[in-house]
Amino acid sequence: MGALVLAGLVGIVVTYRLVDDTLQSAGGYRVWATLDNAQGLVPKSRVLMAGIPVGTIDKISLEDGRARVDLRMDKDVPLYRDATLEKRSGSLLGENLLVLTPGAERFGRLADGDRIEQVLGGGTFDSISDNLGATSESVRRITEQLDRAFGTQKAGDQMAQALESLSEALLTINKTIDQNDEVVTAALKSLRETSESAGPRLVDVLDNLRRSSVRVEDLLATHEGDIGRALSETDETVSAIREAAETLDSALHDIREVTERTAEGKGTIGRLTKDEKLVDDVEDVVDDIGDIIGVIGRLQTIVELRTEYNVISNALKSYVSLRLQPREDRYYLIEVVDDPRGLRREVLTEVETNPPPDGTPAFYTERRTITQSRFRFSLMFAQRVKFLTLRFGILESTGGLGLITHLLNDSLEFHADLFAMSENDLPRLRFRVAYEVLHKFWILAGIDDAMNDSSDFFLGAMLRFNDEDLKSILPFVGGAVPSS
């Protein structure tokens, strides 16, 4: 990777010298235009047409309160009288460049020293800064809401206390069910044993009473002298038996009533033993709370800031990416791209002239390819399988697919993207390799649009940080943007 970066830097210097020497020695011709604001433009800067250098800025001067820009054009690149000039932002660092469209040949060619009349307004670094400031403010407000809800010690203690109370309640319910189940089982078992054994015993008691009565009669007949004492002892025995029978009958009545209420599902024990839905509802509530807390705890936010230098077109391409990752193997990508190629579209115009100029047909069709200075965006879903990540969705404002290979504990990545199926004859194929040289800092290299004539090599760098890093840097970014 070090050798690749060194070779790229040497290639940049050599390419710049060769192109600069070629423009100086080729001669060419001069044209000029006036701008409301020439901030960010410097002499010797490149002038591009369709992303290709076709000239340089020769001089910038003040004329009638406006900025006059003199251009030295390649003699092989013609400009016509309806040609347009546009100042466009070249990077997030404030660099600006000029972009030309040649115009139509039928309007006549511009000569040396002629003026370009049509000057268009383009995107500037201020608009990019405003968009980034609005994005940062939105992310800051979201982070503050999450921090107020879950980031304080009090909120964490309350959540932990609520979970602990819920866990204790569930344990108490389970313990109550277990304990009452044993009690009810024991009560039913005792009732059954009492019913089985009390009947025969009661018969035995009555039989003994009958035999005792017979014996009492015999005693009365044989021992009349001891009748008083015998009657007294018999009265005490009968009274004790009567009390025992009443106590047994009351106990059997209470046991029968408790058993009937339990069997009908009445009372606390009855509900716990009969209403299984109550226990199921409690378990469902606990599972739902666990799922919600689990999703919030797993969601991660990853931000990427990436800039690439295109060697052949001598232009910078910038990316701002936001990755929402609910799971380790899955994430959603939201990305804004500042592409020096802009957004291309074709316009078909049918023109009818009456009377037609000499040598010009009365009716003809004009086809124009318009490149607009607009941001591209990406919205993709990604799924990782072992060391491969598959992506699909909208890639740079067109449908696209992507494949990422992760090596060396995810510190080395190989990217392959296929998109823009209808912009050229063949789809746009891009290969990129990224290596993490320092913590959070990556270097990049690759080739863009490999299957078409407009292919280009690029070098770049990237910062990638997660939500833990955002907590520490977003307060400073949010304060710096309004002040600027």
C-alpha positions as CSV (number, residue, x, y, z in Angstrom):
1,M,0.0,0.0,0.0
2,G,2.9,2.4,0.7
3,A,4.4,1.7,-2.7
4,L,1.0,2.2,-4.3
5,V,0.5,5.6,-2.6
6,L,4.1,6.7,-3.6
7,A,3.5,5.6,-7.2
8,G,0.3,7.5,-7.2
9,L,2.0,10.7,-6.0
10,V,4.7,10.4,-8.6
11,G,2.1,9.8,-11.3
12,I,0.2,13.0,-10.2
13,V,3.3,15.1,-10.4
14,V,4.4,13.7,-13.8
15,T,0.8,14.1,-15.2
16,Y,0.6,17.7,-14.0
17,R,3.9,18.6,-15.6
18,L,3.1,16.9,-18.8
19,V,-0.4,18.5,-19.1
20,D,0.9,21.9,-18.1
21,D,3.8,21.7,-20.6
22,T,1.4,20.6,-23.3
23,L,-1.0,23.5,-22.7
24,Q,1.8,26.0,-22.6
25,S,3.4,24.7,-25.9
26,A,0.2,24.1,-27.8
27,G,-0.7,27.8,-28.1
28,G,-4.4,27.7,-28.4
29,Y,-6.7,30.7,-28.3
30,R,-8.1,33.1,-25.6
31,V,-11.7,33.8,-24.6
32,W,-13.1,35.6,-21.6
33,A,-16.2,35.9,-19.4
34,T,-17.4,38.0,-16.4
35,L,-18.5,36.5,-13.1
36,D,-20.3,37.9,-10.1
37,N,-18.0,36.2,-7.7
38,A,-14.6,34.6,-8.5
39,Q,-13.9,33.4,-5.0
40,G,-12.0,30.1,-5.0
41,L,-10.6,30.5,-8.5
42,V,-6.8,31.0,-9.1
43,P,-4.8,31.5,-12.2
44,K,-3.4,28.3,-13.9
45,S,-6.5,26.4,-12.6
46,R,-8.0,23.8,-14.9
47,V,-11.0,24.4,-17.1
48,L,-13.0,21.3,-17.6
49,M,-15.4,20.0,-20.3
50,A,-17.2,16.8,-19.5
51,G,-14.7,16.2,-16.7
52,I,-11.7,16.6,-19.1
53,P,-9.2,19.5,-18.9
54,V,-9.5,21.6,-22.0
55,G,-7.7,24.8,-20.9
56,T,-6.5,27.0,-18.0
57,I,-7.4,30.2,-16.3
58,D,-4.9,32.7,-17.7
59,K,-5.8,35.9,-15.7
60,I,-8.4,37.2,-13.2
61,S,-9.0,40.9,-13.0
62,L,-11.7,43.4,-12.0
63,E,-13.8,45.1,-14.7
64,D,-16.8,47.4,-14.0
65,G,-17.3,45.9,-10.5
66,R,-17.3,42.3,-11.7
67,A,-14.7,39.6,-12.0
68,R,-13.2,39.2,-15.5
69,V,-11.7,35.7,-16.1
70,D,-9.5,35.2,-19.2
71,L,-9.2,31.6,-20.3
72,R,-6.5,30.0,-22.5
73,M,-8.2,27.2,-24.5
74,D,-6.7,24.2,-26.4
75,K,-6.8,25.0,-30.1
76,D,-8.3,21.5,-30.8
77,V,-11.4,22.3,-28.6
78,P,-13.9,24.6,-30.4
79,L,-16.3,26.9,-28.6
80,Y,-19.4,28.3,-30.2
81,R,-21.4,31.4,-29.5
82,D,-24.0,29.6,-27.3
83,A,-21.3,28.0,-25.1
84,T,-21.9,28.2,-21.4
85,L,-19.5,28.7,-18.5
86,E,-20.3,27.6,-14.9
87,K,-18.3,27.9,-11.6
88,R,-18.6,24.7,-9.7
89,S,-17.4,23.5,-6.3
90,G,-14.5,21.0,-6.6
91,S,-14.3,19.7,-3.0
92,L,-15.5,20.2,0.6
93,L,-12.3,22.2,1.2
94,G,-13.6,25.2,-0.8
95,E,-11.8,24.6,-4.1
96,N,-13.7,25.9,-7.2
97,L,-13.3,25.2,-10.9
98,L,-14.8,26.3,-14.2
99,V,-16.9,23.9,-16.4
100,L,-17.6,24.6,-20.1
101,T,-20.2,23.3,-22.5
102,P,-19.2,23.9,-26.2
103,G,-22.6,24.9,-27.7
104,A,-24.0,24.2,-31.1
105,E,-21.9,24.5,-34.3
106,R,-24.6,26.2,-36.3
107,F,-24.3,29.4,-34.2
108,G,-20.7,30.0,-35.3
109,R,-17.4,29.5,-33.6
110,L,-15.8,31.9,-31.0
111,A,-12.6,33.5,-32.3
112,D,-9.5,34.5,-30.3
113,G,-10.4,37.3,-27.8
114,D,-14.2,36.7,-28.0
115,R,-16.5,36.7,-24.9
116,I,-18.5,33.8,-23.5
117,E,-21.9,35.4,-23.0
118,Q,-23.8,32.7,-21.1
119,V,-22.5,32.3,-17.5
120,L,-24.5,29.9,-15.2
121,G,-24.7,29.9,-11.4
122,G,-23.4,26.7,-9.8
123,G,-23.1,25.1,-6.4
124,T,-20.6,26.6,-4.0
125,F,-19.0,25.5,-0.8
126,D,-21.4,27.7,1.2
127,S,-24.4,25.5,0.1
128,I,-22.4,22.3,1.0
129,S,-21.5,23.9,4.4
130,D,-25.2,24.8,5.0
131,N,-26.3,21.2,4.2
132,L,-23.7,19.7,6.4
133,G,-24.6,22.1,9.2
134,A,-28.3,21.2,8.9
135,T,-27.4,17.5,9.0
136,S,-25.1,17.9,12.0
137,E,-27.8,19.8,13.9
138,S,-30.4,17.1,13.2
139,V,-28.0,14.3,14.4
140,R,-27.1,16.5,17.4
141,R,-30.8,16.8,18.4
142,I,-31.4,13.1,18.0
143,T,-28.3,12.3,20.1
144,E,-29.5,14.8,22.8
145,Q,-32.9,13.1,23.0
146,L,-31.4,9.7,23.3
147,D,-28.9,11.0,25.9
148,R,-31.7,12.6,28.0
149,A,-33.7,9.4,27.8
150,F,-31.0,6.8,28.5
151,G,-27.7,8.6,28.9
152,T,-28.0,9.8,32.5
153,Q,-27.1,7.9,35.7
154,K,-30.7,8.5,37.0
155,A,-32.3,7.1,33.9
156,G,-30.0,4.1,33.9
157,D,-30.7,3.5,37.6
158,Q,-34.5,3.8,37.0
159,M,-34.4,1.3,34.1
160,A,-32.3,-1.1,36.2
161,Q,-34.6,-0.7,39.2
162,A,-37.7,-1.3,36.9
163,L,-36.2,-4.4,35.5
164,E,-35.1,-5.7,38.9
165,S,-38.7,-5.1,40.3
166,L,-40.2,-6.9,37.4
167,S,-37.8,-9.8,37.8
168,E,-38.6,-10.0,41.6
169,A,-42.4,-9.9,40.8
170,L,-42.0,-12.8,38.4
171,L,-40.0,-14.7,40.9
172,T,-42.6,-14.1,43.6
173,I,-45.4,-15.2,41.2
174,N,-43.6,-18.4,40.3
175,K,-42.7,-19.1,43.9
176,T,-46.4,-18.5,45.0
177,I,-47.6,-20.9,42.3
178,D,-45.1,-23.5,43.3
179,Q,-45.9,-23.1,47.0
180,N,-49.7,-23.1,46.6
181,D,-49.5,-26.1,44.3
182,E,-47.9,-28.1,47.0
183,V,-50.4,-26.8,49.6
184,V,-53.4,-27.6,47.5
185,T,-52.0,-31.0,46.6
186,A,-51.4,-31.7,50.2
187,A,-54.9,-30.6,51.2
188,L,-56.5,-32.7,48.6
189,K,-54.4,-35.7,49.6
190,S,-55.3,-35.1,53.3
191,L,-59.0,-34.8,52.4
192,R,-58.9,-38.0,50.5
193,E,-57.1,-39.9,53.3
194,T,-59.5,-38.5,55.8
195,S,-62.5,-39.5,53.8
196,E,-61.1,-43.0,53.3
197,S,-60.2,-43.5,56.9
198,A,-62.8,-41.5,58.9
199,G,-65.8,-43.6,57.8
200,P,-64.6,-47.0,59.1
201,R,-63.2,-45.4,62.2
202,L,-66.6,-43.6,62.9
203,V,-68.4,-47.0,62.5
204,D,-65.9,-48.5,64.9
205,V,-66.6,-45.7,67.4
206,L,-70.4,-46.2,67.1
207,D,-70.0,-49.9,67.5
208,N,-67.9,-49.3,70.6
209,L,-70.6,-47.0,71.9
210,R,-73.2,-49.7,71.4
211,R,-71.1,-52.3,73.2
212,S,-70.4,-49.8,75.9
213,S,-74.1,-49.2,76.3
214,V,-74.8,-52.9,76.7
215,R,-72.0,-53.2,79.2
216,V,-73.5,-50.2,81.1
217,E,-76.8,-51.9,81.2
218,D,-75.2,-55.1,82.5
219,L,-73.3,-53.0,85.1
220,L,-76.4,-51.3,86.2
221,A,-78.1,-54.6,86.6
222,T,-75.3,-56.1,88.6
223,H,-73.9,-53.1,90.3
224,E,-76.8,-50.9,91.4
225,G,-74.7,-49.6,94.3
226,D,-72.2,-48.0,92.0
227,I,-74.8,-46.5,89.6
228,G,-74.1,-42.9,90.6
229,R,-70.4,-43.2,90.1
230,A,-70.7,-45.2,86.9
231,L,-73.2,-42.7,85.4
232,S,-70.9,-39.8,86.2
233,E,-68.0,-41.5,84.4
234,T,-70.3,-42.4,81.5
235,D,-71.5,-38.8,81.1
236,E,-68.0,-37.6,80.9
237,T,-67.1,-40.2,78.3
238,V,-70.1,-39.4,76.1
239,S,-69.4,-35.6,76.3
240,A,-65.9,-36.1,75.2
241,I,-67.0,-38.3,72.3
242,R,-69.6,-35.7,71.3
243,E,-67.1,-32.8,71.3
244,A,-64.7,-34.9,69.2
245,A,-67.4,-35.7,66.6
246,E,-68.4,-32.0,66.3
247,T,-64.8,-30.9,65.8
248,L,-64.3,-33.6,63.1
249,D,-67.5,-32.5,61.4
250,S,-66.5,-28.8,61.3
251,A,-63.0,-29.7,60.0
252,L,-64.5,-31.8,57.2
253,H,-66.9,-29.0,56.3
254,D,-64.1,-26.4,56.0
255,I,-61.9,-28.7,53.9
256,R,-64.8,-29.5,51.6
257,E,-65.6,-25.8,51.1
258,V,-61.9,-24.9,50.3
259,T,-61.7,-27.8,47.9
260,E,-64.8,-26.8,46.0
261,R,-63.7,-23.1,45.7
262,T,-60.3,-24.2,44.5
263,A,-61.8,-26.6,41.9
264,E,-64.1,-23.7,40.6
265,G,-61.1,-21.3,40.2
266,K,-62.3,-18.9,42.9
267,G,-59.9,-17.0,45.2
268,T,-56.2,-16.3,44.8
269,I,-55.2,-20.0,44.9
270,G,-58.0,-20.9,42.5
271,R,-57.0,-18.3,39.9
272,L,-53.3,-19.3,40.1
273,T,-54.1,-22.9,39.7
274,K,-56.8,-22.6,37.0
275,D,-56.1,-19.4,35.0
276,E,-53.1,-20.3,32.8
277,K,-53.7,-17.2,30.6
278,L,-52.6,-15.0,33.5
279,V,-49.2,-16.6,33.7
280,D,-48.9,-16.6,29.9
281,D,-49.7,-12.8,29.7
282,V,-47.1,-12.0,32.3
283,E,-44.5,-14.0,30.3
284,D,-45.5,-12.2,27.0
285,V,-45.1,-8.8,28.6
286,V,-41.6,-9.6,29.9
287,D,-40.6,-11.0,26.4
288,D,-41.9,-7.8,24.7
289,I,-40.0,-5.5,27.1
290,G,-36.8,-7.6,26.5
291,D,-37.2,-7.3,22.7
292,I,-37.6,-3.5,22.8
293,I,-34.6,-3.0,25.1
294,G,-32.5,-5.4,23.1
295,V,-33.2,-3.5,19.8
296,I,-32.3,-0.1,21.4
297,G,-29.1,-1.5,22.9
298,R,-28.0,-3.1,19.6
299,L,-28.5,-0.1,17.3
300,Q,-25.2,1.5,16.2
301,T,-24.5,4.6,14.1
302,I,-21.4,4.8,11.9
303,V,-20.4,7.9,10.0
304,E,-17.9,8.0,7.1
305,L,-16.2,11.1,5.5
306,R,-14.4,10.2,2.3
307,T,-12.6,12.3,-0.4
308,E,-11.1,10.8,-3.6
309,Y,-8.8,12.5,-6.1
310,N,-9.4,11.5,-9.8
311,V,-6.0,11.5,-11.5
312,I,-7.0,11.8,-15.1
313,S,-9.9,14.3,-14.7
314,N,-7.9,16.3,-12.0
315,A,-11.0,16.6,-9.8
316,L,-12.1,15.7,-6.2
317,K,-15.1,13.6,-5.3
318,S,-16.5,13.7,-1.8
319,Y,-18.8,11.5,0.2
320,V,-20.7,11.8,3.5
321,S,-22.2,8.5,4.7
322,L,-24.4,7.5,7.6
323,R,-24.7,3.8,8.4
324,L,-27.5,2.6,10.8
325,Q,-26.6,-0.9,12.1
326,P,-29.2,-2.7,14.2
327,R,-27.2,-6.0,14.0
328,E,-23.5,-6.9,13.5
329,D,-24.2,-8.5,10.2
330,R,-26.8,-6.0,8.8
331,Y,-26.9,-2.3,8.2
332,Y,-28.7,0.5,6.2
333,L,-26.6,3.0,4.2
334,I,-27.5,6.6,3.6
335,E,-25.0,8.6,1.5
336,V,-24.6,12.0,-0.2
337,V,-22.0,12.3,-3.0
338,D,-20.5,15.4,-4.5
339,D,-19.5,14.0,-8.0
340,P,-17.5,16.3,-10.3
341,R,-19.2,14.6,-13.3
342,G,-22.5,16.0,-12.0
343,L,-25.9,14.5,-13.0
344,R,-26.3,13.9,-16.7
345,R,-29.5,14.0,-18.7
346,E,-30.4,14.1,-22.4
347,V,-32.7,16.7,-23.9
348,L,-34.3,16.2,-27.3
349,T,-35.5,19.5,-29.0
350,E,-37.4,19.8,-32.2
351,V,-36.7,23.1,-33.9
352,E,-38.7,24.7,-36.8
353,T,-37.5,27.9,-38.5
354,N,-39.6,30.1,-40.8
355,P,-37.9,31.2,-43.0
356,P,-34.8,29.0,-42.5
357,P,-31.4,30.6,-42.8
358,D,-29.3,29.8,-45.8
359,G,-28.1,26.2,-45.8
360,T,-30.2,25.3,-42.7
361,P,-33.2,23.0,-42.9
362,A,-36.6,24.3,-41.9
363,F,-37.1,21.5,-39.4
364,Y,-34.4,19.7,-37.5
365,T,-34.0,17.8,-34.2
366,E,-31.4,18.8,-31.6
367,R,-30.1,16.5,-28.9
368,R,-28.2,17.9,-26.0
369,T,-26.5,16.2,-23.0
370,I,-26.8,18.4,-20.0
371,T,-24.6,18.0,-16.9
372,Q,-26.1,19.5,-13.8
373,S,-24.3,20.4,-10.6
374,R,-26.4,18.3,-8.3
375,F,-25.5,16.0,-5.5
376,R,-26.0,12.3,-5.9
377,F,-27.4,10.1,-3.1
378,S,-27.3,6.4,-2.1
379,L,-29.8,4.4,-0.1
380,M,-28.8,0.8,0.3
381,F,-29.4,-2.4,2.4
382,A,-26.3,-4.5,3.3
383,Q,-26.1,-8.0,4.7
384,R,-22.8,-9.6,5.8
385,V,-22.1,-13.3,5.4
386,K,-18.8,-14.3,7.0
387,F,-16.1,-12.2,5.3
388,L,-18.4,-10.9,2.5
389,T,-20.9,-8.0,2.5
390,L,-23.6,-7.8,-0.2
391,R,-25.3,-4.5,-0.9
392,F,-28.2,-3.5,-3.1
393,G,-30.5,-0.5,-3.6
394,I,-29.9,3.0,-5.0
395,L,-26.2,3.8,-5.6
396,E,-25.3,7.4,-6.6
397,S,-28.9,8.1,-7.7
398,T,-29.2,4.9,-9.9
399,G,-29.9,1.3,-9.2
400,G,-26.8,-0.6,-8.2
401,L,-25.2,-3.6,-6.5
402,G,-22.1,-3.9,-4.4
403,L,-19.7,-6.5,-2.9
404,I,-17.2,-5.9,-0.1
405,T,-14.5,-8.4,0.9
406,H,-13.1,-8.0,4.5
407,L,-9.6,-9.2,5.4
408,L,-7.0,-8.8,8.1
409,N,-9.6,-8.5,10.9
410,D,-11.6,-6.0,8.9
411,S,-8.7,-3.6,8.4
412,L,-8.4,-4.3,4.7
413,E,-11.5,-4.0,2.4
414,F,-11.9,-4.7,-1.4
415,H,-15.0,-3.0,-2.9
416,A,-16.7,-3.7,-6.2
417,D,-19.7,-1.6,-7.3
418,L,-21.9,-1.9,-10.4
419,F,-24.4,0.9,-11.2
420,A,-25.5,3.6,-13.7
421,M,-26.8,1.0,-16.2
422,S,-28.2,3.6,-18.7
423,E,-25.7,6.5,-18.6
424,N,-23.2,5.0,-21.0
425,D,-23.0,2.1,-23.4
426,L,-21.8,-0.2,-20.5
427,P,-22.6,-0.1,-16.8
428,R,-20.3,1.9,-14.5
429,L,-17.9,-0.6,-12.7
430,R,-15.8,0.7,-9.8
431,F,-13.1,-1.2,-7.9
432,R,-11.7,0.2,-4.6
433,V,-9.2,-1.0,-2.0
434,A,-9.2,0.6,1.5
435,Y,-6.7,0.0,4.3
436,E,-6.9,1.3,7.9
437,V,-3.4,2.7,8.5
438,L,-4.3,4.4,11.8
439,H,-7.3,4.0,14.1
440,K,-10.4,5.5,12.3
441,F,-8.2,6.7,9.3
442,W,-8.1,4.8,6.0
443,I,-6.3,5.3,2.7
444,L,-8.0,4.4,-0.6
445,A,-7.0,3.6,-4.2
446,G,-8.9,2.2,-7.2
447,I,-10.3,2.6,-10.7
448,D,-13.7,4.1,-11.6
449,D,-15.9,3.4,-14.7
450,A,-13.5,0.6,-15.7
451,M,-15.6,-0.7,-18.7
452,N,-16.0,2.7,-20.6
453,D,-13.7,5.2,-22.3
454,S,-14.2,7.6,-19.4
455,S,-12.4,5.4,-16.9
456,D,-10.3,7.1,-14.3
457,F,-7.9,6.2,-11.5
458,F,-8.3,7.7,-8.0
459,L,-6.5,8.0,-4.6
460,G,-8.2,9.1,-1.4
461,A,-8.6,9.1,2.4
462,M,-11.4,8.3,4.7
463,L,-12.5,8.9,8.4
464,R,-14.8,6.3,9.9
465,F,-16.2,6.7,13.4
466,N,-19.1,5.3,15.4
467,D,-21.7,6.7,17.8
468,E,-19.3,6.6,20.8
469,D,-17.0,9.0,18.9
470,L,-20.1,11.1,17.9
471,K,-20.9,11.8,21.5
472,S,-17.6,13.5,22.0
473,I,-17.3,15.5,18.7
474,L,-20.9,16.5,17.8
475,P,-21.2,19.1,20.6
476,F,-18.1,20.9,19.2
477,V,-19.3,20.5,15.5
478,G,-22.8,21.8,16.4
479,G,-21.3,24.9,18.1
480,A,-18.8,25.6,15.4
481,V,-21.2,25.5,12.5
482,P,-23.6,28.3,13.7
483,S,-20.7,30.5,14.7
484,S,-19.1,30.1,11.2
